[in-house]
Amino acid sequence: MGRPISRKLEIVSEKMLTQTLRTLERDGFVHREAKPVIPPHVEVSQAQERYDAS
């Protein structure tokens, strides 16, 4: 499964990473799924379909 993205991007703060992933989700680039567990766990994957913006 690999290391969490936050560990791979040590120069990015957790807050900035979360904001960016939420923006990418809103814009349709990624799918974000929050798991109802403790501690919180979120899986992010590339969106299946992407529509041309032009």
PDB file of N, CA, C and O in Angstrom:
ATOM      1  N   MET A   1       0.806  -1.180   0.000  1.00  0.00           N
ATOM      2  CA  MET A   1       0.000   0.000   0.000  1.00  0.00           C
ATOM      3  C   MET A   1       0.858   1.257   0.000  1.00  0.00           C
ATOM      4  O   MET A   1       0.428   2.270  -0.552  1.00  0.00           O
ATOM      5  N   GLY A   2       1.996   1.245   0.564  1.00  0.00           N
ATOM      6  CA  GLY A   2       2.891   2.390   0.539  1.00  0.00           C
ATOM      7  C   GLY A   2       2.698   3.329   1.706  1.00  0.00           C
ATOM      8  O   GLY A   2       1.781   3.188   2.514  1.00  0.00           O
ATOM      9  N   ARG A   3       3.593   4.288   1.761  1.00  0.00           N
ATOM     10  CA  ARG A   3       3.522   5.286   2.833  1.00  0.00           C
ATOM     11  C   ARG A   3       2.428   6.292   2.551  1.00  0.00           C
ATOM     12  O   ARG A   3       2.106   6.544   1.390  1.00  0.00           O
ATOM     13  N   PRO A   4       1.848   6.874   3.595  1.00  0.00           N
ATOM     14  CA  PRO A   4       0.855   7.929   3.397  1.00  0.00           C
ATOM     15  C   PRO A   4       1.470   9.105   2.654  1.00  0.00           C
ATOM     16  O   PRO A   4       2.658   9.385   2.813  1.00  0.00           O
ATOM     17  N   ILE A   5       0.676   9.793   1.848  1.00  0.00           N
ATOM     18  CA  ILE A   5       1.178  10.911   1.049  1.00  0.00           C
ATOM     19  C   ILE A   5       1.777  12.003   1.928  1.00  0.00           C
ATOM     20  O   ILE A   5       2.727  12.669   1.517  1.00  0.00           O
ATOM     21  N   SER A   6       1.238  12.197   3.127  1.00  0.00           N
ATOM     22  CA  SER A   6       1.781  13.232   4.007  1.00  0.00           C
ATOM     23  C   SER A   6       3.216  12.922   4.422  1.00  0.00           C
ATOM     24  O   SER A   6       3.987  13.842   4.696  1.00  0.00           O
ATOM     25  N   ARG A   7       3.582  11.667   4.472  1.00  0.00           N
ATOM     26  CA  ARG A   7       4.961  11.297   4.815  1.00  0.00           C
ATOM     27  C   ARG A   7       5.888  11.471   3.621  1.00  0.00           C
ATOM     28  O   ARG A   7       7.074  11.753   3.788  1.00  0.00           O
ATOM     29  N   LYS A   8       5.348  11.302   2.411  1.00  0.00           N
ATOM     30  CA  LYS A   8       6.154  11.480   1.200  1.00  0.00           C
ATOM     31  C   LYS A   8       6.407  12.952   0.919  1.00  0.00           C
ATOM     32  O   LYS A   8       7.436  13.309   0.345  1.00  0.00           O
ATOM     33  N   LEU A   9       5.472  13.809   1.321  1.00  0.00           N
ATOM     34  CA  LEU A   9       5.571  15.247   1.083  1.00  0.00           C
ATOM     35  C   LEU A   9       5.826  15.971   2.393  1.00  0.00           C
ATOM     36  O   LEU A   9       4.975  16.724   2.865  1.00  0.00           O
ATOM     37  N   GLU A  10       6.973  15.753   2.971  1.00  0.00           N
ATOM     38  CA  GLU A  10       7.282  16.285   4.294  1.00  0.00           C
ATOM     39  C   GLU A  10       7.285  17.812   4.357  1.00  0.00           C
ATOM     40  O   GLU A  10       7.140  18.380   5.439  1.00  0.00           O
ATOM     41  N   ILE A  11       7.448  18.486   3.212  1.00  0.00           N
ATOM     42  CA  ILE A  11       7.494  19.944   3.231  1.00  0.00           C
ATOM     43  C   ILE A  11       6.095  20.569   3.180  1.00  0.00           C
ATOM     44  O   ILE A  11       5.960  21.786   3.304  1.00  0.00           O
ATOM     45  N   VAL A  12       5.068  19.755   3.001  1.00  0.00           N
ATOM     46  CA  VAL A  12       3.689  20.248   2.932  1.00  0.00           C
ATOM     47  C   VAL A  12       3.021  20.026   4.289  1.00  0.00           C
ATOM     48  O   VAL A  12       3.082  18.930   4.845  1.00  0.00           O
ATOM     49  N   SER A  13       2.382  21.077   4.817  1.00  0.00           N
ATOM     50  CA  SER A  13       1.701  20.926   6.097  1.00  0.00           C
ATOM     51  C   SER A  13       0.437  20.094   5.923  1.00  0.00           C
ATOM     52  O   SER A  13      -0.126  20.031   4.830  1.00  0.00           O
ATOM     53  N   GLU A  14      -0.003  19.465   6.990  1.00  0.00           N
ATOM     54  CA  GLU A  14      -1.214  18.652   6.976  1.00  0.00           C
ATOM     55  C   GLU A  14      -2.421  19.492   6.559  1.00  0.00           C
ATOM     56  O   GLU A  14      -3.277  19.028   5.805  1.00  0.00           O
ATOM     57  N   LYS A  15      -2.484  20.727   7.051  1.00  0.00           N
ATOM     58  CA  LYS A  15      -3.592  21.621   6.717  1.00  0.00           C
ATOM     59  C   LYS A  15      -3.618  21.941   5.227  1.00  0.00           C
ATOM     60  O   LYS A  15      -4.678  21.890   4.604  1.00  0.00           O
ATOM     61  N   MET A  16      -2.475  22.266   4.654  1.00  0.00           N
ATOM     62  CA  MET A  16      -2.395  22.615   3.233  1.00  0.00           C
ATOM     63  C   MET A  16      -2.725  21.405   2.359  1.00  0.00           C
ATOM     64  O   MET A  16      -3.409  21.539   1.344  1.00  0.00           O
ATOM     65  N   LEU A  17      -2.246  20.236   2.749  1.00  0.00           N
ATOM     66  CA  LEU A  17      -2.538  19.011   2.007  1.00  0.00           C
ATOM     67  C   LEU A  17      -4.044  18.737   2.003  1.00  0.00           C
ATOM     68  O   LEU A  17      -4.614  18.410   0.961  1.00  0.00           O
ATOM     69  N   THR A  18      -4.688  18.870   3.167  1.00  0.00           N
ATOM     70  CA  THR A  18      -6.129  18.645   3.280  1.00  0.00           C
ATOM     71  C   THR A  18      -6.901  19.629   2.421  1.00  0.00           C
ATOM     72  O   THR A  18      -7.825  19.234   1.711  1.00  0.00           O
ATOM     73  N   GLN A  19      -6.537  20.909   2.475  1.00  0.00           N
ATOM     74  CA  GLN A  19      -7.221  21.934   1.677  1.00  0.00           C
ATOM     75  C   GLN A  19      -7.077  21.659   0.183  1.00  0.00           C
ATOM     76  O   GLN A  19      -8.041  21.785  -0.572  1.00  0.00           O
ATOM     77  N   THR A  20      -5.880  21.286  -0.237  1.00  0.00           N
ATOM     78  CA  THR A  20      -5.629  21.023  -1.649  1.00  0.00           C
ATOM     79  C   THR A  20      -6.409  19.806  -2.127  1.00  0.00           C
ATOM     80  O   THR A  20      -7.001  19.835  -3.206  1.00  0.00           O
ATOM     81  N   LEU A  21      -6.416  18.730  -1.329  1.00  0.00           N
ATOM     82  CA  LEU A  21      -7.160  17.531  -1.721  1.00  0.00           C
ATOM     83  C   LEU A  21      -8.659  17.798  -1.781  1.00  0.00           C
ATOM     84  O   LEU A  21      -9.343  17.275  -2.660  1.00  0.00           O
ATOM     85  N   ARG A  22      -9.175  18.598  -0.866  1.00  0.00           N
ATOM     86  CA  ARG A  22     -10.613  18.947  -0.904  1.00  0.00           C
ATOM     87  C   ARG A  22     -10.945  19.778  -2.137  1.00  0.00           C
ATOM     88  O   ARG A  22     -12.009  19.605  -2.731  1.00  0.00           O
ATOM     89  N   THR A  23     -10.042  20.684  -2.530  1.00  0.00           N
ATOM     90  CA  THR A  23     -10.249  21.473  -3.737  1.00  0.00           C
ATOM     91  C   THR A  23     -10.222  20.580  -4.975  1.00  0.00           C
ATOM     92  O   THR A  23     -11.055  20.725  -5.870  1.00  0.00           O
ATOM     93  N   LEU A  24      -9.274  19.667  -5.023  1.00  0.00           N
ATOM     94  CA  LEU A  24      -9.201  18.730  -6.148  1.00  0.00           C
ATOM     95  C   LEU A  24     -10.446  17.852  -6.224  1.00  0.00           C
ATOM     96  O   LEU A  24     -10.914  17.528  -7.316  1.00  0.00           O
ATOM     97  N   GLU A  25     -10.984  17.465  -5.066  1.00  0.00           N
ATOM     98  CA  GLU A  25     -12.219  16.685  -5.037  1.00  0.00           C
ATOM     99  C   GLU A  25     -13.383  17.520  -5.568  1.00  0.00           C
ATOM    100  O   GLU A  25     -14.163  17.049  -6.396  1.00  0.00           O
ATOM    101  N   ARG A  26     -13.496  18.746  -5.094  1.00  0.00           N
ATOM    102  CA  ARG A  26     -14.580  19.636  -5.536  1.00  0.00           C
ATOM    103  C   ARG A  26     -14.534  19.857  -7.039  1.00  0.00           C
ATOM    104  O   ARG A  26     -15.577  19.932  -7.688  1.00  0.00           O
ATOM    105  N   ASP A  27     -13.331  19.960  -7.598  1.00  0.00           N
ATOM    106  CA  ASP A  27     -13.162  20.203  -9.029  1.00  0.00           C
ATOM    107  C   ASP A  27     -13.247  18.926  -9.866  1.00  0.00           C
ATOM    108  O   ASP A  27     -13.170  18.988 -11.093  1.00  0.00           O
ATOM    109  N   GLY A  28     -13.403  17.781  -9.220  1.00  0.00           N
ATOM    110  CA  GLY A  28     -13.607  16.530  -9.940  1.00  0.00           C
ATOM    111  C   GLY A  28     -12.357  15.778 -10.346  1.00  0.00           C
ATOM    112  O   GLY A  28     -12.438  14.837 -11.135  1.00  0.00           O
ATOM    113  N   PHE A  29     -11.200  16.169  -9.826  1.00  0.00           N
ATOM    114  CA  PHE A  29      -9.955  15.493 -10.187  1.00  0.00           C
ATOM    115  C   PHE A  29      -9.698  14.236  -9.356  1.00  0.00           C
ATOM    116  O   PHE A  29      -9.111  13.274  -9.853  1.00  0.00           O
ATOM    117  N   VAL A  30     -10.130  14.239  -8.105  1.00  0.00           N
ATOM    118  CA  VAL A  30      -9.907  13.088  -7.232  1.00  0.00           C
ATOM    119  C   VAL A  30     -11.196  12.699  -6.524  1.00  0.00           C
ATOM    120  O   VAL A  30     -12.122  13.499  -6.391  1.00  0.00           O
ATOM    121  N   HIS A  31     -11.232  11.461  -6.077  1.00  0.00           N
ATOM    122  CA  HIS A  31     -12.323  10.951  -5.250  1.00  0.00           C
ATOM    123  C   HIS A  31     -11.753  10.792  -3.849  1.00  0.00           C
ATOM    124  O   HIS A  31     -10.705  10.172  -3.666  1.00  0.00           O
ATOM    125  N   ARG A  32     -12.438  11.349  -2.866  1.00  0.00           N
ATOM    126  CA  ARG A  32     -11.975  11.324  -1.477  1.00  0.00           C
ATOM    127  C   ARG A  32     -13.010  10.589  -0.644  1.00  0.00           C
ATOM    128  O   ARG A  32     -14.191  10.937  -0.667  1.00  0.00           O
ATOM    129  N   GLU A  33     -12.569   9.563   0.097  1.00  0.00           N
ATOM    130  CA  GLU A  33     -13.479   8.775   0.922  1.00  0.00           C
ATOM    131  C   GLU A  33     -12.963   8.741   2.357  1.00  0.00           C
ATOM    132  O   GLU A  33     -11.894   8.199   2.639  1.00  0.00           O
ATOM    133  N   ALA A  34     -13.746   9.333   3.254  1.00  0.00           N
ATOM    134  CA  ALA A  34     -13.387   9.353   4.680  1.00  0.00           C
ATOM    135  C   ALA A  34     -13.920   8.085   5.331  1.00  0.00           C
ATOM    136  O   ALA A  34     -15.084   7.731   5.145  1.00  0.00           O
ATOM    137  N   LYS A  35     -13.076   7.403   6.091  1.00  0.00           N
ATOM    138  CA  LYS A  35     -13.464   6.188   6.792  1.00  0.00           C
ATOM    139  C   LYS A  35     -13.842   6.538   8.230  1.00  0.00           C
ATOM    140  O   LYS A  35     -13.125   7.291   8.888  1.00  0.00           O
ATOM    141  N   PRO A  36     -14.960   6.001   8.724  1.00  0.00           N
ATOM    142  CA  PRO A  36     -15.406   6.311  10.094  1.00  0.00           C
ATOM    143  C   PRO A  36     -14.669   5.482  11.143  1.00  0.00           C
ATOM    144  O   PRO A  36     -15.261   4.628  11.804  1.00  0.00           O
ATOM    145  N   VAL A  37     -13.389   5.741  11.285  1.00  0.00           N
ATOM    146  CA  VAL A  37     -12.563   5.011  12.250  1.00  0.00           C
ATOM    147  C   VAL A  37     -11.766   5.998  13.087  1.00  0.00           C
ATOM    148  O   VAL A  37     -11.667   7.178  12.751  1.00  0.00           O
ATOM    149  N   ILE A  38     -11.214   5.515  14.155  1.00  0.00           N
ATOM    150  CA  ILE A  38     -10.335   6.320  15.010  1.00  0.00           C
ATOM    151  C   ILE A  38      -8.978   5.644  15.021  1.00  0.00           C
ATOM    152  O   ILE A  38      -8.907   4.459  15.347  1.00  0.00           O
ATOM    153  N   PRO A  39      -7.902   6.331  14.685  1.00  0.00           N
ATOM    154  CA  PRO A  39      -7.835   7.714  14.227  1.00  0.00           C
ATOM    155  C   PRO A  39      -8.444   7.854  12.821  1.00  0.00           C
ATOM    156  O   PRO A  39      -8.561   6.866  12.097  1.00  0.00           O
ATOM    157  N   PRO A  40      -8.831   9.076  12.437  1.00  0.00           N
ATOM    158  CA  PRO A  40      -9.451   9.295  11.130  1.00  0.00           C
ATOM    159  C   PRO A  40      -8.563   8.801   9.994  1.00  0.00           C
ATOM    160  O   PRO A  40      -7.338   8.906  10.048  1.00  0.00           O
ATOM    161  N   HIS A  41      -9.207   8.262   8.968  1.00  0.00           N
ATOM    162  CA  HIS A  41      -8.485   7.725   7.813  1.00  0.00           C
ATOM    163  C   HIS A  41      -9.223   8.162   6.557  1.00  0.00           C
ATOM    164  O   HIS A  41     -10.440   8.000   6.458  1.00  0.00           O
ATOM    165  N   VAL A  42      -8.494   8.714   5.602  1.00  0.00           N
ATOM    166  CA  VAL A  42      -9.088   9.164   4.345  1.00  0.00           C
ATOM    167  C   VAL A  42      -8.328   8.518   3.204  1.00  0.00           C
ATOM    168  O   VAL A  42      -7.097   8.513   3.188  1.00  0.00           O
ATOM    169  N   GLU A  43      -9.072   7.970   2.244  1.00  0.00           N
ATOM    170  CA  GLU A  43      -8.462   7.415   1.036  1.00  0.00           C
ATOM    171  C   GLU A  43      -8.779   8.348  -0.110  1.00  0.00           C
ATOM    172  O   GLU A  43      -9.915   8.795  -0.266  1.00  0.00           O
ATOM    173  N   VAL A  44      -7.760   8.644  -0.920  1.00  0.00           N
ATOM    174  CA  VAL A  44      -7.925   9.527  -2.060  1.00  0.00           C
ATOM    175  C   VAL A  44      -7.448   8.776  -3.296  1.00  0.00           C
ATOM    176  O   VAL A  44      -6.387   8.152  -3.291  1.00  0.00           O
ATOM    177  N   SER A  45      -8.260   8.848  -4.363  1.00  0.00           N
ATOM    178  CA  SER A  45      -7.887   8.205  -5.620  1.00  0.00           C
ATOM    179  C   SER A  45      -8.233   9.127  -6.773  1.00  0.00           C
ATOM    180  O   SER A  45      -9.025  10.058  -6.625  1.00  0.00           O
ATOM    181  N   GLN A  46      -7.633   8.859  -7.921  1.00  0.00           N
ATOM    182  CA  GLN A  46      -7.908   9.666  -9.098  1.00  0.00           C
ATOM    183  C   GLN A  46      -9.355   9.437  -9.526  1.00  0.00           C
ATOM    184  O   GLN A  46      -9.846   8.309  -9.506  1.00  0.00           O
ATOM    185  N   ALA A  47     -10.029  10.516  -9.913  1.00  0.00           N
ATOM    186  CA  ALA A  47     -11.419  10.418 -10.351  1.00  0.00           C
ATOM    187  C   ALA A  47     -11.488   9.581 -11.627  1.00  0.00           C
ATOM    188  O   ALA A  47     -10.584   9.632 -12.461  1.00  0.00           O
ATOM    189  N   GLN A  48     -12.558   8.818 -11.770  1.00  0.00           N
ATOM    190  CA  GLN A  48     -12.724   7.945 -12.931  1.00  0.00           C
ATOM    191  C   GLN A  48     -12.941   8.727 -14.221  1.00  0.00           C
ATOM    192  O   GLN A  48     -12.357   8.404 -15.255  1.00  0.00           O
ATOM    193  N   GLU A  49     -13.771   9.741 -14.160  1.00  0.00           N
ATOM    194  CA  GLU A  49     -14.080  10.508 -15.360  1.00  0.00           C
ATOM    195  C   GLU A  49     -13.704  11.967 -15.153  1.00  0.00           C
ATOM    196  O   GLU A  49     -13.859  12.511 -14.060  1.00  0.00           O
ATOM    197  N   ARG A  50     -13.224  12.574 -16.179  1.00  0.00           N
ATOM    198  CA  ARG A  50     -12.881  13.991 -16.126  1.00  0.00           C
ATOM    199  C   ARG A  50     -13.380  14.624 -17.400  1.00  0.00           C
ATOM    200  O   ARG A  50     -13.045  14.161 -18.490  1.00  0.00           O
ATOM    201  N   TYR A  51     -14.167  15.662 -17.290  1.00  0.00           N
ATOM    202  CA  TYR A  51     -14.733  16.320 -18.444  1.00  0.00           C
ATOM    203  C   TYR A  51     -13.845  17.464 -18.904  1.00  0.00           C
ATOM    204  O   TYR A  51     -13.226  18.141 -18.083  1.00  0.00           O
ATOM    205  N   ASP A  52     -13.779  17.681 -20.203  1.00  0.00           N
ATOM    206  CA  ASP A  52     -12.978  18.754 -20.775  1.00  0.00           C
ATOM    207  C   ASP A  52     -13.594  20.100 -20.393  1.00  0.00           C
ATOM    208  O   ASP A  52     -14.787  20.321 -20.606  1.00  0.00           O
ATOM    209  N   ALA A  53     -12.797  20.980 -19.841  1.00  0.00           N
ATOM    210  CA  ALA A  53     -13.272  22.273 -19.364  1.00  0.00           C
ATOM    211  C   ALA A  53     -13.424  23.286 -20.509  1.00  0.00           C
ATOM    212  O   ALA A  53     -13.998  24.355 -20.302  1.00  0.00           O
ATOM    213  N   SER A  54     -12.931  22.978 -21.683  1.00  0.00           N
ATOM    214  CA  SER A  54     -13.008  23.952 -22.780  1.00  0.00           C
ATOM    215  C   SER A  54     -14.317  23.912 -23.532  1.00  0.00           C
ATOM    216  O   SER A  54     -14.510  24.678 -24.476  1.00  0.00           O
TER     217      SER A  54
END
